[in-house]
Amino acid sequence: MVVDCIADPRDGVLILDDTGFLKKGVRSAGVARQYSGTAGRIENCQIGVFCAYAGPKGRALIDRELYLPKAWIDDRERCRLAGIGDEVGFATKPDLGIAMLARAVEARVPFGWVTADEAYGQVGRLRLWLEQRHIAHVLCVPRTQMVISMGLTQERAHHLAGQLQPGDWHRLSCGDGARGRREYHWAAISIRPLREPGVGHWLLARRSIAKPEEIAYYICFANENTSLAELVGVAGSRWAVEECFQAAKNETGLDHYQVRGYQAWYRHVTLSMTAAAFLLRLQRGQQKGDLADTDRYHSTL
């Protein structure tokens, strides 16, 4: 039996991720030879860290930060030439993610979950920041991630998942992809017995149906009554950020710029994000046949 797993429609999901912007030369703010997930290799590029929102009414990029490698921050003259103020210090990508989550909380963005890939999920201070604020999350972690089992022993994620029995796995769909329903075998293992009342901690495992040896892992924190289906739904929502990147790059020129300055990067990227959100809202109005709403937007142009 295949179940469609969607998180509570009242709860939006915030997603942290980054994308690369290939650049030539050495003057553009933050440019360096660094790994770009967009290119899948080390390239001369800038890295933007983004926060996306995915909810029942759509998905969009809602915040952004330009990652500045430490070599940049250590060269203050180079920073000044690129318009980076002396007050700007070094921050890792997860630290930039925390800053954006803090802004979302302060702005009262209506979200119920946070998710991210293992580049962010494996960072303990990010998970701790979320727990301290009782923010539910499903964060991808590497197979070697250490977790505390219910027997109060430290075990690596893949070792703990290796103890699962065949009946512990459930075939679930975590949403639709480009090739149809994304179906996997899923299992949730309770971890961290020393916990606050009313909350649950789990190690979530996602196993490929065609290649059972391929297993991804997530550390989860939420209300103790949270179902496996809801955890799977949140894990599946992470793909929304890739769709946001693709739409913004193809439709509103997120990566089509020649600017070099620090503030100029923020201006361009913010405008692109705003335009992408506007197009989404316009599209939804047209799909719903809300012509009055669509006309009102046209009147602002």
Backbone as numpy.savetxt, mean C-alpha at the origin, in Angstrom:
# Nx Ny Nz CAx CAy CAz Cx Cy Cz
-15.53 -24.92 -3.04 -16.38 -23.71 -3.04 -15.50 -22.47 -3.04
-15.80 -21.53 -3.91 -15.04 -20.28 -3.99 -15.90 -19.16 -3.41
-15.32 -18.39 -2.51 -16.03 -17.29 -1.86 -15.42 -15.98 -2.28
-16.27 -15.00 -2.62 -15.78 -13.65 -2.90 -15.53 -12.96 -1.57
-14.30 -12.57 -1.32 -13.93 -11.97 -0.05 -13.75 -10.47 -0.22
-14.64 -9.71 0.35 -14.57 -8.25 0.28 -14.69 -7.72 1.70
-13.80 -6.82 2.07 -13.87 -6.22 3.39 -15.19 -5.47 3.55
-15.57 -5.24 4.78 -16.79 -4.50 5.08 -16.87 -3.26 4.20
-17.93 -3.10 3.39 -18.00 -1.97 2.46 -17.96 -0.61 3.14
-18.18 -0.57 4.45 -18.11 0.70 5.16 -16.68 1.08 5.49
-15.76 0.13 5.36 -14.38 0.36 5.76 -13.47 0.46 4.54
-12.98 1.66 4.26 -12.01 1.83 3.20 -10.65 1.31 3.64
-9.77 1.11 2.68 -8.43 0.59 2.95 -7.41 1.60 2.46
-6.43 1.91 3.31 -5.29 2.72 2.91 -4.16 1.79 2.51
-3.50 2.09 1.41 -2.45 1.23 0.86 -1.19 2.04 0.67
-0.08 1.54 1.23 1.22 2.18 1.05 2.00 1.45 -0.03
2.62 2.22 -0.92 3.46 1.61 -1.95 4.31 2.71 -2.57
5.28 2.31 -3.37 6.11 3.30 -4.05 6.25 2.94 -5.52
6.63 3.92 -6.30 6.82 3.70 -7.73 8.01 4.53 -8.19
8.68 4.05 -9.22 9.87 4.73 -9.71 9.58 5.62 -10.90
10.38 6.69 -11.02 10.30 7.60 -12.16 11.69 7.65 -12.77
11.87 7.01 -13.91 13.18 6.96 -14.56 13.63 8.35 -14.97
14.88 8.70 -14.66 15.41 10.03 -14.95 16.84 9.91 -15.47
17.23 10.91 -16.27 18.62 11.02 -16.69 19.29 12.13 -15.88
20.61 12.05 -15.78 21.34 13.10 -15.08 21.34 12.93 -13.57
21.86 13.96 -12.88 22.05 13.87 -11.43 21.45 15.05 -10.68
20.78 15.97 -11.37 20.30 17.19 -10.72 18.89 17.10 -10.17
18.07 16.23 -10.72 16.69 16.14 -10.24 16.65 15.71 -8.78
15.81 16.34 -7.99 15.75 16.07 -6.54 15.54 14.58 -6.27
16.45 14.01 -5.48 16.32 12.61 -5.08 16.75 11.58 -6.09
17.19 12.01 -7.27 17.56 11.03 -8.29 18.83 10.29 -7.87
18.86 9.00 -8.12 20.03 8.17 -7.79 19.88 6.82 -8.46
20.96 6.09 -8.51 20.88 4.71 -8.97 20.34 3.89 -7.80
19.10 3.45 -7.93 18.43 2.74 -6.86 17.42 1.77 -7.45
16.99 0.83 -6.62 16.05 -0.17 -7.14 14.70 0.46 -7.40
14.17 0.17 -8.56 12.84 0.63 -8.93 11.97 -0.59 -9.20
10.90 -0.73 -8.42 9.98 -1.83 -8.66 9.29 -1.69 -10.01
9.14 -0.46 -10.47 8.53 -0.21 -11.77 9.36 -0.83 -12.88
10.69 -0.64 -12.80 11.59 -1.20 -13.81 11.99 -2.63 -13.48
11.89 -3.00 -12.20 12.28 -4.34 -11.78 13.79 -4.51 -11.67
14.52 -3.40 -11.56 15.98 -3.47 -11.48 16.50 -2.14 -10.94
17.81 -2.05 -10.74 18.43 -0.80 -10.31 18.55 0.12 -11.51
18.02 1.32 -11.37 18.04 2.30 -12.45 18.31 3.69 -11.88
18.67 4.61 -12.74 18.79 6.01 -12.33 17.36 6.57 -12.29
16.88 6.86 -11.09 15.47 7.22 -10.98 15.17 7.98 -9.69
13.97 8.53 -9.64 13.40 9.06 -8.42 12.38 8.03 -7.91
12.19 8.00 -6.60 11.20 7.09 -6.01 10.16 7.92 -5.27
8.91 7.75 -5.66 7.82 8.41 -4.95 7.11 7.39 -4.08
6.86 7.76 -2.83 6.10 6.92 -1.91 4.68 7.47 -1.85
3.69 6.60 -1.99 2.31 7.04 -2.10 1.40 6.33 -1.11
0.33 7.01 -0.77 -0.76 6.41 0.00 -1.99 6.44 -0.89
-2.58 5.27 -1.10 -3.79 5.17 -1.92 -4.97 4.81 -1.02
-6.15 5.19 -1.47 -7.38 4.84 -0.77 -8.22 3.96 -1.67
-8.69 2.83 -1.16 -9.59 1.95 -1.91 -10.84 1.73 -1.08
-11.98 2.06 -1.66 -13.25 1.93 -0.95 -14.35 1.53 -1.90
-15.57 1.46 -1.39 -16.70 1.01 -2.22 -17.02 1.94 -3.37
-16.59 3.20 -3.30 -16.90 4.15 -4.36 -15.73 4.39 -5.31
-14.65 3.65 -5.13 -13.52 3.82 -6.04 -12.20 3.82 -5.32
-11.16 4.15 -6.06 -9.79 4.14 -5.53 -9.01 5.29 -6.13
-8.11 5.84 -5.33 -7.33 6.99 -5.81 -6.11 7.17 -4.94
-5.09 7.81 -5.50 -3.93 8.22 -4.73 -4.30 9.47 -3.94
-4.02 9.47 -2.63 -4.44 10.61 -1.81 -3.28 11.34 -1.13
-2.08 10.78 -1.16 -0.94 11.48 -0.56 0.34 10.98 -1.20
1.42 11.77 -1.06 2.69 11.44 -1.74 3.85 12.07 -1.02
5.00 11.42 -1.14 6.27 11.95 -0.63 7.38 11.51 -1.58
8.34 12.40 -1.79 9.52 12.05 -2.61 10.59 11.50 -1.69
11.04 10.29 -1.97 12.11 9.68 -1.17 13.45 10.29 -1.54
14.18 10.72 -0.52 15.51 11.30 -0.72 16.56 10.37 -0.12
17.38 9.73 -0.94 18.43 8.85 -0.43 19.36 9.58 0.54
19.98 8.84 1.43 20.84 9.45 2.45 21.99 10.23 1.83
22.49 9.77 0.68 23.58 10.48 0.01 23.15 11.90 -0.36
21.89 12.08 -0.65 21.38 13.42 -0.94 21.35 14.26 0.33
20.79 13.72 1.39 20.65 14.47 2.64 22.01 14.85 3.21
23.00 13.99 3.00 24.35 14.27 3.51 25.06 15.38 2.72
24.54 15.72 1.55 25.13 16.76 0.70 24.17 17.95 0.67
24.26 18.81 1.68 23.29 19.88 1.82 23.37 20.89 0.67
24.54 21.11 0.10 24.65 22.05 -1.01 23.90 21.52 -2.22
24.05 20.24 -2.48 23.31 19.62 -3.58 21.80 19.75 -3.33
21.39 19.58 -2.09 19.98 19.72 -1.73 19.49 21.13 -2.02
20.26 22.12 -1.60 19.84 23.51 -1.80 19.67 23.82 -3.28
20.57 23.31 -4.12 20.48 23.56 -5.55 19.21 22.95 -6.15
18.70 21.89 -5.50 17.48 21.24 -5.98 16.24 21.75 -5.25
16.42 22.77 -4.39 15.28 23.35 -3.69 14.85 22.60 -2.45
15.73 21.76 -1.92 15.42 20.99 -0.71 15.94 21.76 0.49
15.05 22.19 1.37 15.43 23.01 2.51 16.27 22.26 3.52
17.03 23.02 4.31 17.89 22.41 5.32 17.09 21.68 6.40
15.80 22.01 6.51 14.97 21.37 7.53 14.54 19.95 7.14
14.74 19.61 5.87 14.35 18.28 5.40 15.43 17.27 5.74
15.10 16.30 6.58 16.07 15.29 6.99 15.82 13.96 6.30
16.66 13.00 6.61 16.51 11.68 5.99 15.33 10.94 6.59
14.56 10.29 5.75 13.44 9.46 6.19 13.38 8.24 5.28
13.25 7.07 5.87 13.10 5.85 5.07 11.73 5.84 4.41
11.54 4.95 3.47 10.23 4.85 2.82 9.13 4.49 3.81
9.35 3.53 4.72 8.31 3.27 5.73 8.04 4.48 6.62
9.08 5.26 6.95 8.86 6.47 7.75 7.99 7.47 7.00
8.22 7.60 5.69 7.37 8.47 4.89 5.94 7.94 4.87
5.81 6.61 4.84 4.48 6.01 4.90 3.77 6.32 6.20
4.49 6.24 7.32 3.89 6.56 8.62 3.43 8.02 8.65
4.24 8.92 8.09 3.87 10.33 8.06 2.56 10.54 7.29
2.39 9.82 6.19 1.16 9.95 5.41 -0.03 9.35 6.13
0.18 8.22 6.82 -0.91 7.62 7.60 -1.33 8.56 8.72
-0.35 9.21 9.35 -0.67 10.16 10.42 -1.51 11.31 9.88
-1.19 11.77 8.68 -1.99 12.85 8.08 -3.41 12.38 7.77
-3.54 11.13 7.32 -4.86 10.59 7.02 -5.70 10.49 8.29
-5.08 10.08 9.39 -5.79 9.99 10.67 -6.23 11.39 11.11
-5.31 12.34 11.01 -5.61 13.71 11.44 -6.72 14.32 10.58
-6.73 13.98 9.30 -7.75 14.51 8.39 -9.07 13.74 8.46
-9.12 12.72 9.32 -10.33 11.90 9.50 -10.77 11.23 8.20
-9.81 10.74 7.44 -10.13 9.94 6.26 -10.88 8.70 6.73
-12.03 8.36 6.15 -12.84 7.24 6.64 -12.31 5.88 6.20
-11.30 5.40 6.88 -10.75 4.09 6.52 -10.80 3.15 7.73
-10.78 1.85 7.44 -10.81 0.88 8.52 -9.59 -0.02 8.55
-8.81 -0.02 7.47 -7.69 -0.95 7.35 -6.50 -0.26 6.69
-5.32 -0.85 6.90 -4.09 -0.47 6.21 -3.46 -1.74 5.67
-2.94 -1.67 4.46 -2.21 -2.79 3.89 -1.01 -2.28 3.10
-0.03 -3.14 2.88 1.19 -2.77 2.16 1.96 -4.03 1.83
2.93 -3.90 0.92 3.75 -5.06 0.58 4.84 -5.24 1.63
5.70 -6.24 1.44 6.64 -6.61 2.50 7.73 -5.58 2.73
7.98 -4.69 1.77 8.97 -3.63 1.99 8.55 -2.75 3.17
7.26 -2.65 3.38 6.72 -1.87 4.49 6.29 -2.79 5.64
5.67 -3.90 5.32 5.14 -4.79 6.34 6.19 -5.39 7.25
7.41 -5.58 6.76 8.44 -6.20 7.58 9.06 -5.22 8.57
8.68 -3.94 8.51 9.25 -2.93 9.39 8.45 -2.88 10.70
9.09 -3.30 11.78 8.40 -3.42 13.05 7.81 -2.12 13.57
8.51 -1.01 13.36 8.00 0.26 13.91 6.72 0.70 13.21
6.53 0.31 11.95 5.28 0.63 11.27 4.14 -0.18 11.88
4.36 -1.48 12.09 3.32 -2.31 12.70 3.01 -1.82 14.11
4.03 -1.44 14.87 3.82 -0.96 16.23 3.03 0.34 16.21
3.35 1.24 15.29 2.64 2.52 15.18 1.15 2.27 14.96
0.84 1.31 14.10 -0.56 0.99 13.81 -1.25 0.36 15.02
-0.57 -0.56 15.67 -1.15 -1.22 16.84 -1.44 -0.23 17.95
-0.50 0.67 18.20 -0.68 1.64 19.27 -1.91 2.52 19.05
-2.32 2.66 17.79 -3.49 3.47 17.47 -4.70 2.60 17.14
-4.57 1.30 17.40 -5.65 0.34 17.17 -6.18 0.42 15.74
-5.24 0.51 14.79 -5.60 0.52 13.37 -5.41 -0.89 12.82
-6.50 -1.48 12.36 -6.44 -2.83 11.80 -5.58 -2.85 10.55
-4.81 -3.93 10.38 -3.93 -3.99 9.21 -3.65 -5.42 8.78
-3.34 -5.55 7.50 -2.89 -6.80 6.89 -1.66 -6.44 6.07
-0.48 -6.77 6.59 0.77 -6.33 5.99 1.59 -7.53 5.52
2.01 -7.49 4.28 2.82 -8.58 3.73 4.21 -8.58 4.38
4.71 -9.79 4.68 6.03 -9.94 5.29 6.78 -11.06 4.56
8.11 -11.08 4.67 8.87 -12.16 4.02 8.69 -13.49 4.75
9.01 -14.56 4.07 8.84 -15.89 4.64 9.71 -16.12 5.87
10.77 -15.33 6.01 11.67 -15.47 7.15 11.26 -14.60 8.34
10.13 -13.90 8.23 9.67 -13.04 9.32 9.50 -13.85 10.61
10.05 -13.33 11.72 9.90 -13.99 13.01 8.56 -13.61 13.63
7.82 -14.60 14.13 6.55 -14.36 14.80 6.53 -15.17 16.10
5.69 -14.75 17.03 5.56 -15.46 18.31 4.35 -16.38 18.22
4.59 -17.68 18.33 3.52 -18.66 18.22 2.67 -18.68 19.49
1.57 -19.41 19.44 0.70 -19.53 20.61 1.38 -20.31 21.72
2.47 -20.97 21.40 3.25 -21.67 22.42 4.36 -20.81 23.00
4.32 -19.50 22.68 5.28 -18.51 23.17 6.70 -18.79 22.71
6.83 -19.38 21.52 8.14 -19.59 20.92 8.24 -18.71 19.68
9.47 -18.27 19.36 9.69 -17.49 18.15 9.92 -18.43 16.98
9.17 -18.25 15.93 9.31 -19.11 14.75 9.24 -18.24 13.50
9.90 -18.73 12.46 9.81 -18.02 11.19 8.46 -18.34 10.55
7.98 -17.40 9.75 6.64 -17.53 9.17 6.48 -18.83 8.39
7.47 -19.17 7.58 7.31 -20.37 6.75 7.40 -21.65 7.58
8.10 -21.61 8.70 8.14 -22.78 9.57 6.78 -22.99 10.23
6.16 -21.91 10.68 4.86 -22.01 11.33 3.80 -22.47 10.33
3.85 -21.94 9.12 2.88 -22.34 8.10 3.09 -23.79 7.68
4.30 -24.28 7.83 4.58 -25.67 7.49 3.87 -26.66 8.38
3.34 -26.20 9.52 2.62 -27.07 10.45 1.13 -27.16 10.14
0.68 -26.42 9.14 -0.73 -26.45 8.77 -1.12 -27.80 8.17
-2.34 -28.21 8.46 -2.88 -29.44 7.91 -3.70 -29.13 6.65
-3.92 -30.13 5.79 -4.68 -29.87 4.56 -6.02 -29.19 4.80
-6.69 -29.55 5.89 -8.00 -28.97 6.16 -7.95 -27.53 6.64
-6.75 -27.03 6.93 -6.62 -25.65 7.39 -6.67 -24.64 6.25
-6.50 -25.14 5.03 -6.46 -24.24 3.87 -7.85 -24.11 3.26
-8.19 -22.88 2.83 -9.50 -22.62 2.24 -9.32 -21.89 0.92
-10.03 -22.37 -0.09 -9.93 -21.75 -1.41 -10.85 -20.54 -1.46
-10.27 -19.38 -1.60 -11.02 -18.12 -1.57 -10.57 -17.21 -2.70
-11.48 -16.36 -3.15 -11.16 -15.34 -4.13 -10.98 -14.01 -3.41
-9.89 -13.32 -3.71 -9.65 -12.02 -3.07 -9.97 -10.87 -4.02
-10.82 -11.14 -5.01 -11.23 -10.09 -5.94 -10.90 -10.45 -7.38
-11.29 -9.58 -8.28 -11.07 -9.80 -9.70 -9.78 -9.14 -10.15
-9.06 -9.81 -11.03 -7.85 -9.27 -11.62 -7.99 -9.17 -13.12
-6.89 -8.86 -13.80 -6.93 -8.71 -15.26 -7.32 -10.02 -15.94
-7.02 -11.16 -15.28 -7.31 -12.47 -15.86 -8.46 -13.17 -15.15
-9.30 -12.41 -14.50 -10.44 -13.01 -13.82 -10.26 -13.04 -12.31
-10.96 -13.94 -11.64 -10.94 -14.02 -10.19 -9.57 -14.46 -9.69
-9.07 -13.77 -8.67 -7.78 -14.11 -8.07 -8.04 -15.11 -6.95
-7.90 -16.38 -7.28 -8.20 -17.44 -6.33 -6.91 -18.07 -5.80
-6.87 -18.28 -4.50 -5.73 -18.91 -3.84 -6.26 -19.79 -2.70
-5.35 -20.56 -2.13 -5.64 -21.23 -0.87 -5.12 -20.33 0.25
-5.95 -20.12 1.26 -5.61 -19.23 2.37 -5.74 -19.95 3.70
-4.92 -19.53 4.66 -5.01 -20.07 6.02 -4.56 -18.98 6.99
-5.23 -18.90 8.14 -4.88 -17.93 9.17 -4.48 -18.68 10.44
-3.33 -18.30 11.00 -2.81 -18.93 12.21 -2.74 -17.88 13.31
-3.36 -18.15 14.44 -3.29 -17.22 15.56 -1.86 -17.16 16.10
-1.41 -15.96 16.40 -0.08 -15.75 16.97 -0.19 -14.76 18.13
0.91 -14.58 18.84 1.01 -13.60 19.92 -0.10 -13.77 20.97
-0.01 -14.81 21.80 -1.04 -15.05 22.82 -1.13 -13.95 23.88
-0.04 -13.23 24.11 -0.07 -12.13 25.08 -0.55 -10.88 24.35
-1.83 -10.64 24.43 -2.45 -9.56 23.64 -3.48 -8.82 24.46
-3.86 -7.66 23.94 -4.91 -6.89 24.58 -6.25 -7.61 24.42
-7.15 -7.46 25.39 -8.48 -8.07 25.26 -9.22 -7.54 24.04
-9.87 -8.44 23.32 -10.70 -8.03 22.20 -10.01 -7.93 20.87
-8.69 -8.08 20.81 -7.98 -7.99 19.53 -7.39 -9.33 19.15
-7.14 -9.49 17.87 -6.55 -10.73 17.38 -5.30 -10.45 16.56
-4.36 -11.39 16.61 -3.14 -11.33 15.80 -3.06 -12.64 15.01
-2.79 -12.53 13.73 -2.71 -13.72 12.90 -1.53 -13.65 11.93
-1.05 -14.82 11.57 -0.17 -14.97 10.42 -1.06 -15.52 9.32
-1.24 -14.75 8.25 -2.07 -15.15 7.13 -1.17 -15.69 6.03
-1.51 -16.84 5.48 -0.71 -17.46 4.42 -1.56 -17.57 3.15
-0.96 -17.20 2.02 -1.63 -17.28 0.72 -0.84 -18.23 -0.18
-1.45 -19.35 -0.55 -0.74 -20.38 -1.33 -1.31 -20.46 -2.74
-0.40 -20.47 -3.72 -0.82 -20.59 -5.11 -1.47 -21.95 -5.34
-2.57 -21.95 -6.10 -3.26 -23.21 -6.39 -2.45 -24.03 -7.40
-1.93 -23.36 -8.43 -1.17 -24.06 -9.48 0.22 -24.44 -9.01
0.84 -23.62 -8.13 2.19 -23.87 -7.63 2.19 -23.79 -6.10
1.80 -24.88 -5.42 1.64 -24.87 -3.97 2.89 -24.47 -3.20
4.05 -24.55 -3.83 5.28 -24.17 -3.14 5.42 -22.65 -3.03
4.61 -21.92 -3.78 4.65 -20.46 -3.73 3.66 -19.95 -2.69
4.19 -19.47 -1.58 3.35 -19.01 -0.47 3.78 -17.61 -0.06
2.82 -16.73 0.08 3.07 -15.37 0.58 2.51 -15.28 2.00
3.08 -14.36 2.80 2.72 -14.26 4.21 2.35 -12.83 4.59
1.43 -12.73 5.55 0.97 -11.43 6.04 0.86 -11.50 7.57
1.18 -10.40 8.22 0.90 -10.26 9.64 -0.35 -9.39 9.76
-1.31 -9.86 10.54 -2.61 -9.21 10.63 -2.93 -8.83 12.07
-3.63 -7.72 12.22 -4.08 -7.22 13.52 -5.46 -6.63 13.33
-6.43 -7.08 14.12 -7.80 -6.58 13.98 -8.62 -7.05 15.17
-9.92 -6.76 15.13 -10.85 -7.26 16.13 -10.77 -8.78 16.17
-10.87 -9.35 17.36 -10.71 -10.80 17.51 -11.75 -11.61 16.75
-12.87 -11.00 16.40 -13.94 -11.70 15.67 -13.82 -11.56 14.16
-12.73 -10.97 13.70 -12.54 -10.80 12.25 -12.44 -12.15 11.57
-13.16 -12.30 10.47 -13.17 -13.58 9.75 -12.00 -13.70 8.79
-11.72 -14.93 8.39 -10.69 -15.17 7.38 -11.06 -14.46 6.08
-12.34 -14.47 5.74 -12.78 -13.83 4.50 -12.45 -12.34 4.50
-12.61 -11.67 5.64 -12.32 -10.24 5.69 -10.83 -9.99 5.58
-10.00 -10.80 6.23 -8.55 -10.64 6.12 -8.11 -10.82 4.67
-8.68 -11.81 4.01 -8.35 -12.07 2.61 -8.77 -10.90 1.73
-9.94 -10.33 2.01 -10.41 -9.20 1.24 -9.48 -8.01 1.34
-8.98 -7.74 2.55 -8.06 -6.63 2.73 -6.73 -6.91 2.02
-6.23 -8.14 2.16 -4.99 -8.50 1.48 -5.13 -8.30 -0.03
-6.27 -8.68 -0.58 -6.49 -8.54 -2.02 -6.62 -7.10 -2.48
-7.02 -6.21 -1.58 -7.22 -4.81 -1.96 -5.90 -4.11 -2.29
-4.76 -4.71 -1.91 -3.48 -4.06 -2.16 -3.23 -3.83 -3.65
-3.80 -4.66 -4.50 -3.58 -4.49 -5.95 -4.18 -3.18 -6.46
-5.07 -2.57 -5.68 -5.70 -1.32 -6.13 -4.68 -0.22 -6.37
-3.60 -0.21 -5.57 -2.61 0.86 -5.74 -1.91 0.74 -7.09
-1.71 -0.46 -7.57 -1.09 -0.62 -8.89 -2.01 -0.07 -9.98
-3.32 -0.27 -9.80 -4.27 0.28 -10.77 -4.26 1.80 -10.72
-4.08 2.35 -9.51 -3.99 3.81 -9.37 -2.77 4.35 -10.10
-1.63 3.68 -9.92 -0.40 4.11 -10.60 -0.58 4.07 -12.11
-1.14 2.96 -12.60 -1.30 2.81 -14.04 -2.23 3.87 -14.61
-3.35 4.11 -13.91 -4.30 5.11 -14.41 -3.69 6.51 -14.40
-3.00 6.87 -13.31 -2.42 8.21 -13.20 -1.30 8.42 -14.22
-0.53 7.38 -14.49 0.55 7.52 -15.46 0.01 7.58 -16.89
-1.03 6.79 -17.16 -1.57 6.75 -18.52 -2.49 7.91 -18.84
-3.25 8.38 -17.84 -4.31 9.33 -18.10 -4.02 10.76 -17.65
-3.20 10.92 -16.59 -2.97 12.29 -16.10 -1.48 12.61 -15.95
-0.63 11.83 -16.63 0.79 12.18 -16.72 1.57 12.17 -15.43
1.27 11.24 -14.54 1.98 11.19 -13.27 3.49 11.16 -13.46
3.96 10.42 -14.46 5.40 10.30 -14.69 5.88 11.11 -15.90
5.04 11.99 -16.44 5.40 12.78 -17.62 5.78 14.19 -17.20
6.99 14.34 -16.74 7.43 15.66 -16.32 8.93 15.82 -16.57
9.36 17.09 -16.68 10.76 17.40 -16.89 11.32 18.25 -15.74
10.53 18.44 -14.70 10.97 19.29 -13.59 12.11 18.63 -12.82
12.95 19.47 -12.22 14.07 18.97 -11.41 13.94 19.34 -9.94
13.24 20.43 -9.66 13.16 20.94 -8.30 12.27 20.11 -7.39
12.59 20.19 -6.11 11.86 19.45 -5.07 10.39 19.86 -5.02
10.12 21.14 -4.88 8.75 21.61 -4.81 8.03 21.41 -6.14
8.74 21.53 -7.25 8.12 21.34 -8.55 7.62 19.90 -8.70
8.38 18.94 -8.15 7.94 17.54 -8.19 6.62 17.39 -7.46
6.53 17.98 -6.27 5.30 17.88 -5.50 4.12 18.53 -6.23
4.37 19.67 -6.87 3.29 20.35 -7.58 2.76 19.49 -8.73
3.69 18.94 -9.52 3.27 18.12 -10.66 2.51 16.88 -10.20
3.09 16.16 -9.25 2.49 14.91 -8.81 1.14 15.16 -8.14
1.03 16.21 -7.35 -0.23 16.53 -6.70 -1.31 16.87 -7.72
-0.94 17.64 -8.74 -1.90 17.98 -9.79 -2.35 16.73 -10.53
-1.42 15.82 -10.83 -1.77 14.58 -11.52 -2.71 13.73 -10.67
-2.43 13.62 -9.38 -3.30 12.85 -8.48 -4.70 13.45 -8.42
-4.77 14.78 -8.33 -6.05 15.46 -8.26 -6.86 15.25 -9.54
-6.18 15.35 -10.68 -6.86 15.15 -11.96 -7.38 13.71 -12.08
-6.59 12.74 -11.61 -7.01 11.34 -11.68 -8.25 11.11 -10.81
-8.27 11.72 -9.62 -9.44 11.59 -8.75 -10.66 12.26 -9.37
-10.45 13.40 -10.01 -11.54 14.11 -10.69 -12.12 13.24 -11.80
-11.26 12.61 -12.59 -11.73 11.76 -13.68 -12.53 10.57 -13.16
-12.07 10.01 -12.04 -12.79 8.89 -11.44 -14.19 9.33 -11.01
-14.27 10.49 -10.37 -15.57 11.00 -9.92 -16.47 11.28 -11.11
-15.91 11.83 -12.16 -16.69 12.12 -13.36 -17.19 10.83 -14.00
-16.33 9.83 -14.06 -16.70 8.54 -14.64 -17.82 7.88 -13.87
-17.74 7.93 -12.56 -18.78 7.32 -11.74 -20.11 8.03 -11.95
-20.07 9.35 -12.09 -21.30 10.08 -12.33 -21.95 9.68 -13.65
-21.13 9.48 -14.67 -21.65 9.09 -15.97 -22.19 7.66 -15.95
-21.50 6.76 -15.25 -21.95 5.37 -15.15 -23.30 5.27 -14.44
-23.50 6.14 -13.45 -24.75 6.11 -12.69 -25.84 6.93 -13.36
-25.49 7.58 -14.48 -26.48 8.37 -15.19 -26.82 9.66 -14.50
-25.91 10.11 -13.63 -26.14 11.34 -12.89 -25.69 12.52 -13.74
-26.52 12.89 -14.72 -26.13 13.93 -15.67 -26.00 15.29 -15.00
-26.87 15.56 -14.02 -26.80 16.84 -13.33 -25.47 16.98 -12.61
-25.03 15.88 -12.00 -23.76 15.90 -11.28 -22.62 16.11 -12.26
-22.70 15.43 -13.41 -21.66 15.56 -14.42 -21.62 16.98 -14.99
-22.81 17.55 -15.24 -22.85 18.91 -15.76 -22.27 19.90 -14.77
-22.50 19.68 -13.49 -21.98 20.58 -12.48 -20.44 20.58 -12.49
-19.85 19.40 -12.70 -18.40 19.33 -12.79 -17.89 20.03 -14.05
-18.59 19.86 -15.16 -18.16 20.52 -16.39 -18.22 22.03 -16.23
-19.18 22.51 -15.47 -19.32 23.96 -15.32 -18.17 24.59 -14.54
-17.37 23.74 -13.86 -16.24 24.28 -13.10 -14.98 24.37 -13.95
-15.01 23.81 -15.15 -13.81 23.79 -16.00 -13.58 25.15 -16.65
